[in-house]
Amino acid sequence: MALSSREELSQTDIVVERHDGSRTPIRSQTRLISEGGAIACSVTLLCRHTAGGLDRLQQERLAAIVSTSDDIIIGKTLDGIVTSWNAAATRILGYAPEEMIGRSITRIIPPELMEEETYIISKLRSGEKVDHFDTERLSKDGRRVALSLTVSPLRDEFSNIVGASKIGRDITERRRAEDLQRRLFDELNHRVKNTLATVLALAKQSARRAVNPAQFAESFSGRVQALARVHDLLVRGEMVGSELASLVQAEVLVGAKADGRIEISGPPLILDPRTSGQIGLTLHELTTNAKKFGALSTATGQLLVEWKILPQQQELHFLWRESGAPAPVAGNPGFGMSLIRQTIESAGGTSELDFREDGLQYSIRLPLSHSLARKAGFDVGNESAGKWI
């Protein structure tokens, strides 16, 4: 007896259900036997088959995708025991595969989010997929990492759910951008209201003190530009605050020649948005006065701007000292000096004006928030000074 053609050999994959309800994949191979040109009989061979539907090449490709993915890909059992851990999981969460495989997934779940795992397991047991949801996981160094998770059930060759595949995308930068945008909108709303109120007050006072429209336009425009420079620095600082050294340079060095006559010295310090605006206006008025009547109005005058932090008093001491300038004339202070005094007092500080023979000296004391310095990443107790010339 011989096969008359290849068509007489057929193969079919089926799933049979046992008496206990479990299912087993079976491969059925049927051979037709012919005799004298007619089918005489058939022989059917049934065997258990465990091929997962993927050939070796497909498996290698899948493994390569998992290992090189930028997303976290983790396998776990229904009991929460980690069975696989890819390179992205190590890069983002810090744990090596040998530190997590065989351990509970709860190791990376914050305590207050443990209910998420219970919810996920209940969904998986019913065969459901958990689509993208935003959450947080703990890295090895204790940082919280914002992730977008997708969880899918894993089945064995009998179609039984035996575990889960978790894919996590790091959304830390996206979350940071969203938080920043929200903070910027809130701060913008607050600052616009305050700025408009400040501009209105400046316009009224400038108009009241101006001798003619041209003088009003010059003084008012300069003060508004000073506020604009402060605003630019705050935007660069993500509306948290502005660095004092940058603020001094922006207001004092604008339009000045780099001829070594201006010295700026002091330790790093971040000022909150409100104090930044107050100091910005103060510096503008002092600079304008120095250019018109003081040290910066002559070729030989010099200006020293320095500050220091007194940690015990939690105070900022700021000094403006001109030398080589025409002898200042003491008298009733103009609007600029009155504005400085009112601005510093509104910030809870004090100021002292001294008319020396070779130039004006102005000292300011401002209360300094220790929490603000910590927030900015600086130590209030650090009195080491940098220098810009």
C-alpha positions as CSV (number, residue, x, y, z in Angstrom):
1,M,0.0,0.0,0.0
2,A,1.2,3.5,-0.8
3,L,0.0,7.0,-0.6
4,S,-1.5,8.1,-4.0
5,S,-0.9,11.8,-3.4
6,R,0.2,14.3,-0.7
7,E,-3.4,15.4,-0.4
8,E,-4.1,12.1,1.4
9,L,-2.2,13.4,4.5
10,S,-4.1,16.1,6.5
11,Q,-3.2,17.8,9.8
12,T,-5.4,19.8,12.2
13,D,-4.8,21.5,15.5
14,I,-7.7,21.2,18.0
15,V,-8.4,21.8,21.7
16,V,-10.1,19.0,23.7
17,E,-11.7,19.4,27.1
18,R,-11.0,16.8,29.8
19,H,-13.5,15.5,32.3
20,D,-12.0,17.8,34.9
21,G,-12.7,20.9,32.7
22,S,-9.1,21.6,31.8
23,R,-8.2,22.0,28.1
24,T,-5.4,20.4,26.1
25,P,-4.2,21.4,22.6
26,I,-4.1,18.3,20.3
27,R,-2.6,17.9,16.9
28,S,-4.6,15.4,14.7
29,Q,-2.8,13.8,11.7
30,T,-5.0,11.7,9.3
31,R,-3.6,9.4,6.6
32,L,-5.9,8.0,3.9
33,I,-5.0,4.6,2.6
34,S,-6.2,3.7,-0.9
35,E,-6.3,0.4,-2.7
36,G,-7.0,0.0,-6.3
37,G,-7.7,3.6,-6.7
38,A,-10.3,3.7,-4.0
39,I,-10.0,4.7,-0.3
40,A,-9.8,1.6,1.8
41,C,-9.3,3.1,5.3
42,S,-7.9,6.0,7.3
43,V,-5.5,6.1,10.2
44,T,-5.7,9.1,12.6
45,L,-2.8,9.9,15.0
46,L,-3.6,12.2,18.0
47,C,-0.7,13.7,19.9
48,R,-0.4,16.5,22.5
49,H,1.1,19.6,20.9
50,T,2.7,22.5,22.8
51,A,3.9,24.8,20.1
52,G,2.9,28.2,21.1
53,G,2.1,29.4,17.6
54,L,5.4,31.1,17.3
55,D,8.3,29.7,15.4
56,R,11.9,30.1,16.6
57,L,12.5,33.2,14.4
58,Q,9.4,34.9,15.7
59,Q,10.4,34.1,19.3
60,E,13.8,35.6,18.8
61,R,12.3,38.7,17.3
62,L,9.9,39.1,20.2
63,A,12.8,38.6,22.7
64,A,14.8,41.3,20.9
65,I,11.9,43.8,21.0
66,V,11.4,43.2,24.7
67,S,15.1,43.5,25.5
68,T,15.7,46.7,23.5
69,S,12.4,48.5,24.3
70,D,12.5,51.9,25.9
71,D,9.4,50.9,27.9
72,I,9.4,48.8,31.0
73,I,8.2,45.2,30.2
74,I,7.7,42.9,33.2
75,G,6.2,39.5,33.5
76,K,4.6,38.2,36.7
77,T,2.5,35.4,38.1
78,L,-1.0,35.9,39.4
79,D,0.5,35.9,42.8
80,G,2.6,38.9,41.9
81,I,5.9,37.2,41.6
82,V,8.2,38.7,38.9
83,T,9.1,36.2,36.2
84,S,10.8,38.6,33.7
85,W,12.5,42.0,33.9
86,N,13.8,43.8,30.8
87,A,16.7,46.3,30.5
88,A,14.4,49.4,30.5
89,A,13.0,48.3,33.8
90,T,16.6,48.2,35.2
91,R,17.4,51.6,33.7
92,I,14.3,53.4,34.9
93,L,13.7,51.7,38.3
94,G,17.3,50.8,39.2
95,Y,16.8,47.1,40.1
96,A,18.8,44.5,38.2
97,P,16.9,41.4,36.9
98,E,18.4,39.2,39.6
99,E,17.1,41.6,42.3
100,M,13.5,41.3,41.1
101,I,12.9,38.0,39.4
102,G,11.4,35.7,42.0
103,R,10.5,38.6,44.2
104,S,7.1,40.2,44.7
105,I,6.1,43.0,42.5
106,T,4.9,44.9,45.6
107,R,8.5,45.8,46.2
108,I,8.1,48.7,43.7
109,I,4.5,49.7,44.6
110,P,4.1,52.6,47.0
111,P,2.1,51.5,50.2
112,E,-0.9,53.8,49.4
113,L,-1.2,52.3,45.9
114,M,-1.3,48.6,46.9
115,E,-5.0,48.4,46.1
116,E,-4.1,48.9,42.5
117,E,-2.4,45.5,42.4
118,T,-5.6,43.9,43.9
119,Y,-7.7,45.6,41.2
120,I,-5.3,44.5,38.4
121,I,-5.2,40.9,39.5
122,S,-9.0,40.7,39.7
123,K,-9.2,42.0,36.1
124,L,-6.6,39.6,34.9
125,R,-8.3,36.6,36.5
126,S,-11.5,37.4,34.5
127,G,-9.4,37.6,31.3
128,E,-9.6,41.4,31.0
129,K,-6.9,43.8,29.9
130,V,-6.1,46.9,31.9
131,D,-5.5,49.7,29.5
132,H,-3.3,52.7,30.0
133,F,-3.6,54.2,33.5
134,D,-1.2,56.7,35.2
135,T,0.4,55.7,38.4
136,E,3.7,55.8,40.3
137,R,6.2,53.2,41.2
138,L,9.2,53.2,43.6
139,S,12.8,53.1,42.2
140,K,15.6,51.4,44.0
141,D,16.9,54.8,45.4
142,G,13.4,55.6,46.7
143,R,12.4,58.0,44.0
144,R,8.8,58.0,42.7
145,V,8.6,57.4,39.0
146,A,5.5,58.4,37.1
147,L,4.4,55.6,34.8
148,S,1.6,54.9,32.3
149,L,0.8,51.1,32.7
150,T,-0.9,48.6,30.5
151,V,-1.5,45.1,31.9
152,S,-2.5,42.1,29.8
153,P,-3.2,38.5,30.9
154,L,-0.7,35.7,30.0
155,R,-2.1,32.3,29.1
156,D,-0.5,28.8,29.0
157,E,-0.8,26.3,26.2
158,F,-4.2,25.3,27.7
159,S,-5.5,28.9,27.5
160,N,-5.4,29.1,31.2
161,I,-4.5,32.6,32.6
162,V,-1.2,32.1,34.5
163,G,0.2,35.6,34.8
164,A,0.4,39.1,33.4
165,S,2.5,41.2,31.2
166,K,3.1,44.8,32.3
167,I,4.2,47.5,30.0
168,G,5.2,50.8,31.7
169,R,6.0,54.0,30.0
170,D,8.0,56.6,31.9
171,I,5.9,59.8,32.0
172,T,8.0,61.7,34.5
173,E,8.8,64.4,32.0
174,R,5.3,64.6,30.8
175,R,4.0,64.9,34.4
176,R,6.6,67.5,35.1
177,A,5.6,69.5,32.0
178,E,1.9,69.3,33.0
179,D,2.7,70.4,36.5
180,L,4.9,73.3,35.2
181,Q,2.2,74.4,32.8
182,R,-0.4,74.4,35.6
183,R,1.9,76.3,37.9
184,L,2.7,78.8,35.1
185,F,-0.9,79.5,34.4
186,D,-1.6,80.0,38.1
187,E,1.4,82.2,38.5
188,L,0.7,84.1,35.3
189,N,-2.8,84.9,36.5
190,H,-1.5,86.0,39.9
191,R,1.4,88.0,38.4
192,V,-0.7,89.7,35.7
193,K,-3.0,91.1,38.4
194,N,-0.1,92.3,40.6
195,T,1.8,93.7,37.6
196,L,-1.1,95.6,36.3
197,A,-1.7,97.1,39.8
198,T,2.0,98.0,40.0
199,V,2.0,99.5,36.5
200,L,-1.1,101.6,37.3
201,A,0.6,102.9,40.5
202,L,3.8,103.7,38.7
203,A,1.9,105.5,35.9
204,K,0.0,107.7,38.5
205,Q,3.1,108.5,40.5
206,S,5.3,109.1,37.4
207,A,2.7,111.4,35.9
208,R,2.3,113.3,39.2
209,R,6.1,113.9,39.5
210,A,6.8,114.5,35.9
211,V,7.6,118.1,34.7
212,N,6.5,117.4,31.2
213,P,5.1,114.6,29.0
214,A,8.6,113.6,27.7
215,Q,9.9,113.2,31.3
216,F,6.9,111.1,32.1
217,A,7.4,108.9,29.1
218,E,11.1,108.3,29.9
219,S,10.6,107.5,33.6
220,F,7.5,105.4,33.2
221,S,8.9,103.4,30.2
222,G,12.1,102.7,32.2
223,R,10.2,101.3,35.1
224,V,8.0,99.1,33.0
225,Q,11.1,97.8,31.2
226,A,12.6,96.9,34.6
227,L,9.5,94.9,35.5
228,A,9.8,93.2,32.1
229,R,13.4,92.1,32.8
230,V,12.4,90.7,36.1
231,H,9.6,88.8,34.4
232,D,12.0,87.3,31.9
233,L,14.2,86.0,34.7
234,L,11.2,84.5,36.5
235,V,10.1,82.7,33.3
236,R,13.6,81.2,33.0
237,G,13.4,80.1,36.6
238,E,10.0,78.4,35.9
239,M,8.2,81.0,38.0
240,V,9.8,79.6,41.2
241,G,12.0,82.7,41.6
242,S,15.0,84.5,40.1
243,E,18.7,84.3,41.0
244,L,19.8,87.5,42.7
245,A,23.1,87.8,40.8
246,S,21.2,87.5,37.5
247,L,18.7,90.1,38.6
248,V,21.5,92.5,39.6
249,Q,23.3,92.0,36.3
250,A,20.1,92.4,34.3
251,E,19.2,95.8,35.9
252,V,22.7,97.3,36.6
253,L,24.6,96.2,33.6
254,V,21.9,97.1,31.0
255,G,23.6,99.5,28.6
256,A,26.8,99.7,30.7
257,K,30.3,99.3,29.3
258,A,32.4,96.3,30.4
259,D,35.2,98.6,31.6
260,G,35.7,97.1,35.1
261,R,34.0,100.0,36.9
262,I,31.1,97.9,38.2
263,E,31.8,95.1,40.7
264,I,29.0,92.7,41.7
265,S,29.7,90.2,44.6
266,G,27.6,87.9,46.7
267,P,26.6,84.3,47.4
268,P,24.0,82.4,45.3
269,L,20.4,83.1,46.4
270,I,17.0,82.7,44.8
271,L,14.4,85.3,45.5
272,D,10.7,84.6,45.3
273,P,8.7,86.2,42.5
274,R,7.3,89.1,44.7
275,T,10.7,90.0,46.2
276,S,12.3,89.7,42.7
277,G,9.9,92.4,41.5
278,Q,10.6,94.6,44.5
279,I,14.4,94.3,44.2
280,G,14.2,94.7,40.4
281,L,12.5,98.1,40.7
282,T,14.9,99.2,43.5
283,L,17.9,98.3,41.3
284,H,16.4,100.1,38.4
285,E,15.9,103.3,40.4
286,L,19.4,103.2,41.8
287,T,21.0,102.5,38.4
288,T,19.0,105.3,36.8
289,N,20.1,107.8,39.5
290,A,23.7,106.6,39.2
291,K,23.7,107.2,35.5
292,K,22.2,110.6,35.7
293,F,23.9,112.1,38.8
294,G,26.1,109.5,40.4
295,A,29.1,107.2,39.8
296,L,28.0,106.0,36.4
297,S,27.6,109.6,35.1
298,T,31.4,110.1,35.0
299,A,34.3,108.3,33.3
300,T,36.1,107.6,36.6
301,G,33.2,106.7,39.0
302,Q,32.9,103.2,40.4
303,L,30.1,101.1,41.7
304,L,30.1,98.2,44.2
305,V,27.0,96.0,44.6
306,E,27.4,93.3,47.2
307,W,25.3,91.3,49.5
308,K,25.6,88.7,52.2
309,I,23.4,86.4,54.1
310,L,23.2,86.4,57.9
311,P,21.8,82.9,58.8
312,Q,21.2,83.6,62.5
313,Q,19.0,86.7,61.7
314,Q,17.8,85.1,58.5
315,E,18.4,88.4,56.8
316,L,19.8,89.5,53.5
317,H,22.1,92.5,53.7
318,F,22.4,94.4,50.4
319,L,24.8,97.3,49.8
320,W,25.0,99.8,46.9
321,R,28.1,101.9,47.2
322,E,29.2,104.6,44.7
323,S,32.6,106.2,44.6
324,G,34.4,108.7,42.5
325,A,31.1,110.5,41.8
326,P,30.1,114.1,42.1
327,A,29.3,115.0,45.7
328,P,25.6,114.2,46.2
329,V,23.4,116.9,47.5
330,A,21.2,115.9,50.5
331,G,17.7,117.1,50.3
332,N,14.1,116.0,49.8
333,P,14.3,112.6,48.1
334,G,12.8,112.4,44.6
335,F,10.2,110.0,43.5
336,G,12.8,107.3,42.6
337,M,14.2,107.2,46.2
338,S,10.8,107.4,47.7
339,L,9.8,104.5,45.5
340,I,12.8,102.5,46.7
341,R,11.9,103.2,50.4
342,Q,8.3,102.2,49.9
343,T,9.2,99.1,48.0
344,I,11.6,97.8,50.6
345,E,9.2,98.5,53.4
346,S,6.5,96.7,51.6
347,A,8.8,93.7,51.6
348,G,9.2,93.9,55.3
349,G,12.7,95.3,55.1
350,T,14.5,98.5,56.1
351,S,16.8,100.8,54.1
352,E,19.3,103.5,54.9
353,L,20.6,106.3,52.6
354,D,23.9,107.9,53.2
355,F,25.2,110.9,51.2
356,R,29.0,110.5,51.4
357,E,31.5,113.0,49.9
358,D,32.5,110.8,47.0
359,G,29.2,109.2,46.3
360,L,25.9,107.7,47.5
361,Q,25.6,104.6,49.7
362,Y,22.4,102.7,50.1
363,S,22.0,99.7,52.4
364,I,19.1,97.4,52.6
365,R,18.0,94.7,55.1
366,L,15.4,92.2,54.0
367,P,14.0,89.2,55.9
368,L,15.0,86.0,54.2
369,S,12.8,82.9,54.2
370,H,14.8,79.8,55.0
371,S,12.3,77.6,53.3
372,L,12.7,79.6,50.1
373,A,16.5,79.0,50.2
374,R,16.0,75.3,50.7
375,K,13.4,75.2,47.9
376,A,15.9,76.8,45.6
377,G,18.6,74.3,46.5
378,F,20.9,76.7,48.4
379,D,22.0,76.7,52.0
380,V,21.1,80.0,53.8
381,G,24.2,79.4,56.0
382,N,26.5,79.4,53.0
383,E,28.1,82.9,53.0
384,S,30.8,82.1,50.4
385,A,30.7,84.8,47.8
386,G,30.9,84.6,44.1
387,K,32.1,87.6,42.0
388,W,31.1,89.1,38.7
389,I,32.9,92.2,37.3
